[in-house]
Amino acid sequence: MRFAHVTRPGQGDPRLVLVDGDDAVFVDELFDGAPRRLEDLIAGGDALLERVRETADAGARHPLSDHRYASALLNPPVILAIGLNYAAHSSELGLKTDSTPTVFVLWPNSLTGHDGTTTWPRSLSESIDYEAELGVIIGTPAKDVSADDALDHVWGYTVVNDITARDIQYSEAQWSRCKSFDGFTPTGPFVVTRDEIPDPQDLHIWTVLDGHTMQDASTNQMVRSVATLIAHLSTSATLLPGTLISTGSPGGAGYSRDPQVFIRDRSTVTVGIDGIGELTTHCRILD
């Protein structure tokens, strides 16, 4: 199944929809007490998801094109990001892939949706880069899980663009701020349930910036698989339902190119993962 958060024209609060081709079915209209947000659907477990599945055919269809997308998750308990999880990306940035994953946290203000506009002041940075990443959403609490069992705790998958201010990244020891400007973590447009993705290590992942393909890779190039990451993270803290894990970016960053290629004023960047979706961000630099 495929879900998204959207807003109707003239209505500001995002609502959860089941995506059926080019149509949207508002989940909270399916039955009394039906969830309005993805986080509520996840909290309801398999039984609630099955009820949504069973009642979906009776729901009214609305054209998706009449709506705007919000972030795939609205209020995750935490956004965990993994750095240097593709060897090619580590090498091009001149950074070493450590013996354990590089983990940092993204701030919730950075979340935004598909086809939105992200802005930032020129005085803050002109070295803004893109990073296509597979987003993993936890469905059931995970604590001290093995890699063999880790994927059982996944609810679904989405697309993340981990936009990064490279100059700030290289001037500070911690990476959270350089990746957490307002709107620097577009997600979506869709979340697909775990059963839609038989193998998260066999997905084509790519980025197009202003019509030019910049990243073109496969998730099978990850240094550490999704299952390995979940197992590692769960040793130190319980991964709560709704947690978003952004699993790292493949090679092809603009920072490493000669000449360097950064997101410019009025750039459009689309990151995509086959089987999940394409996530587009429009960019404006404010003088």
C-alpha positions in Angstrom: 0.0 0.0 0.0 1.0 3.6 -0.7 0.3 6.6 1.6 1.0 10.3 1.6 0.1 13.4 3.6 -1.7 16.1 1.5 -3.6 19.3 2.0 -6.7 20.2 0.2 -7.0 23.6 -1.5 -7.9 26.1 1.2 -7.2 23.8 4.1 -3.9 24.0 5.9 -3.7 20.8 8.0 -2.2 17.8 6.2 -4.2 14.6 6.2 -3.3 11.0 5.4 -4.4 9.6 2.1 -4.2 6.2 0.6 -2.8 6.6 -2.9 -4.5 4.6 -5.6 -2.9 5.4 -9.0 -3.5 9.1 -9.6 -6.2 9.3 -6.9 -6.3 9.9 -3.2 -8.6 8.3 -0.6 -8.7 10.2 2.7 -8.1 7.6 5.3 -9.9 9.5 8.1 -13.1 9.3 6.1 -13.1 5.5 5.8 -14.5 4.7 9.3 -15.1 6.3 12.7 -11.8 6.7 14.5 -9.7 6.2 11.3 -6.2 7.8 11.5 -5.6 11.3 10.2 -1.8 11.0 10.2 0.7 8.3 9.2 2.0 8.2 12.8 -1.4 7.3 14.1 -1.7 4.5 11.5 1.6 3.1 12.5 0.7 3.2 16.2 -2.4 1.2 15.4 -0.3 -1.8 14.3 -1.2 -4.5 11.8 -4.9 -4.6 12.8 -5.5 -0.9 11.9 -3.6 -1.2 8.7 -5.7 -4.2 7.7 -8.9 -2.3 8.5 -7.8 0.5 6.2 -7.0 -2.1 3.5 -10.4 -3.7 3.9 -12.4 -0.4 3.7 -10.3 1.4 1.1 -12.4 0.4 -1.9 -15.5 2.1 -0.4 -13.6 5.5 0.0 -14.3 8.4 -2.3 -11.6 9.1 -4.9 -10.0 12.6 -5.3 -7.5 13.5 -7.9 -4.0 13.8 -6.3 -3.2 16.6 -8.7 -5.7 18.8 -6.8 -3.6 18.6 -3.6 -0.3 19.7 -2.2 2.1 17.2 -0.5 3.3 17.5 3.0 6.2 15.6 4.5 5.9 11.8 4.5 6.0 11.9 8.3 4.8 14.9 10.2 6.1 14.4 13.7 8.5 11.4 13.9 9.9 10.8 17.4 13.4 11.2 15.9 15.1 11.5 12.6 18.3 9.5 12.5 20.7 10.1 9.6 23.5 7.8 8.6 26.7 9.4 7.0 29.3 7.8 4.8 27.3 4.6 4.1 28.3 4.4 0.4 32.0 4.0 -0.2 31.9 6.2 -3.3 30.4 9.0 -1.4 32.9 8.8 1.5 35.8 8.8 -1.0 34.5 11.8 -3.0 34.1 13.8 0.2 37.6 12.9 1.4 36.2 11.3 4.5 36.8 7.9 5.9 34.1 5.3 6.4 34.6 4.3 10.1 34.3 0.8 11.6 30.9 1.8 13.0 28.2 3.9 11.3 28.3 7.7 11.5 25.0 8.7 13.1 23.6 12.2 13.6 20.1 13.7 14.2 18.2 15.9 11.8 15.9 18.6 13.3 12.2 18.4 12.8 11.9 21.9 11.3 13.8 20.6 8.3 11.0 18.3 7.2 9.0 19.4 4.1 7.1 17.8 1.3 7.3 17.0 -2.4 7.1 19.8 -4.9 7.7 22.5 -2.3 10.1 25.4 -2.3 13.1 25.5 0.1 14.7 28.8 0.7 17.8 30.0 2.5 19.9 33.2 2.7 22.9 33.6 0.4 24.8 35.0 3.4 24.5 31.7 5.2 25.7 29.4 2.4 26.2 29.2 -1.3 27.6 25.6 -1.1 24.3 23.7 -1.0 24.4 20.1 -2.1 21.8 17.3 -2.7 21.9 13.8 -1.3 19.4 11.1 -2.4 18.7 8.6 0.4 16.4 5.7 1.2 14.2 6.5 4.2 13.2 3.7 6.5 10.3 4.0 8.9 10.1 1.9 12.0 6.8 0.2 12.7 7.3 -1.7 16.0 9.7 -0.9 18.9 13.2 -2.3 18.2 15.6 -3.0 21.0 18.6 -5.2 20.7 17.3 -6.8 17.5 19.5 -9.0 15.3 20.1 -8.1 11.7 18.2 -11.3 10.8 15.1 -9.9 12.5 15.6 -6.2 11.9 13.4 -5.8 8.8 10.4 -7.2 10.7 10.4 -3.9 12.6 10.1 -1.8 9.5 6.7 -0.3 8.6 7.6 1.2 5.3 10.0 3.2 3.1 10.2 6.6 1.6 12.5 8.9 -0.3 14.7 11.5 1.4 16.8 14.4 0.0 19.4 15.2 2.7 20.2 18.7 1.5 23.5 19.8 3.0 25.4 23.1 3.4 28.9 21.7 2.6 30.9 24.7 3.9 29.2 24.5 7.3 29.6 20.7 7.3 33.4 21.1 6.9 33.6 23.9 9.5 31.8 22.1 12.3 32.5 18.8 14.0 28.8 17.8 14.1 26.7 17.5 11.0 23.2 18.2 12.3 23.0 22.0 11.7 24.4 21.9 8.2 21.6 19.5 7.2 18.8 21.0 9.3 18.0 24.4 7.8 14.3 24.9 7.4 13.1 22.7 4.5 16.4 20.9 4.1 14.9 17.4 4.6 12.3 16.9 1.9 10.6 13.5 2.3 8.0 11.6 0.2 5.9 12.1 -1.7 4.9 8.5 -0.8 5.5 6.0 2.0 5.2 2.4 0.7 4.5 -0.4 3.2 7.2 -3.0 3.8 5.5 -5.7 1.7 5.9 -3.5 -1.4 9.7 -3.6 -1.1 10.9 -7.3 -1.0 14.6 -6.3 -0.7 15.6 -2.7 0.3 19.2 -3.6 -0.9 18.0 -3.9 -4.5 16.6 -0.4 -5.4 17.7 2.0 -8.0 18.4 5.4 -6.5 19.1 8.6 -8.4 19.2 12.4 -8.5 18.5 14.9 -11.3 19.6 18.5 -10.8 18.3 21.1 -13.4 17.8 18.3 -15.9 21.2 16.6 -15.4 21.6 13.2 -13.8 24.0 13.6 -10.9 23.6 10.4 -8.9 22.8 7.0 -10.4 23.3 4.0 -8.1 21.8 1.1 -6.3 21.1 0.6 -2.6 23.1 -2.7 -2.9 26.2 -0.4 -2.7 25.5 0.5 0.9 28.4 -0.2 3.2 25.9 -1.4 5.8 22.5 -2.7 4.9 19.2 -1.4 6.3 19.0 -4.5 8.5 22.5 -3.9 9.8 21.8 -0.3 10.6 18.6 -1.1 12.5 20.4 -3.8 14.5 23.3 -1.4 15.4 21.0 1.5 16.3 18.8 -0.7 18.5 21.7 -1.7 20.8 21.9 1.7 22.4 18.3 2.9 22.4 14.8 1.6 21.6 13.8 2.6 18.1 10.2 3.9 18.5 7.4 3.5 16.0 7.5 6.3 13.5 11.3 6.8 13.7 12.7 7.8 10.4 16.2 6.6 9.4 17.8 8.2 6.5 20.3 5.6 5.3 23.0 7.5 3.5 23.7 8.8 0.0 25.6 7.3 -2.9 28.4 8.9 -4.9 27.9 11.8 -7.3 27.7 14.8 -4.9 28.1 18.2 -6.4 30.8 19.1 -3.9 33.2 16.5 -5.3 32.9 17.5 -8.9 35.4 19.5 -10.9 34.1 22.2 -11.2 31.9 21.9 -8.2 28.1 21.8 -8.9 25.8 23.3 -6.2 22.1 24.0 -6.0 21.5 27.5 -7.4 18.8 30.0 -7.1 15.7 28.6 -8.9 17.3 25.2 -9.2 15.0 22.1 -9.2 16.3 18.9 -7.8 14.5 15.6 -8.0 15.7 12.5 -6.1 14.0 9.2 -6.7 14.0 5.5 -5.8 12.4 3.0 -8.1 9.4 1.4 -6.6 8.9 4.2 -4.1 8.7 7.5 -5.9 10.2 10.8 -7.1 10.7 13.7 -4.7 11.1 17.2 -6.2 12.3 20.3 -4.5 12.4 23.9 -5.9 15.1 26.1 -4.4 15.4 29.8 -3.9 18.4 31.7 -2.5 17.4 34.9 -0.7 19.7 38.0 -1.0 
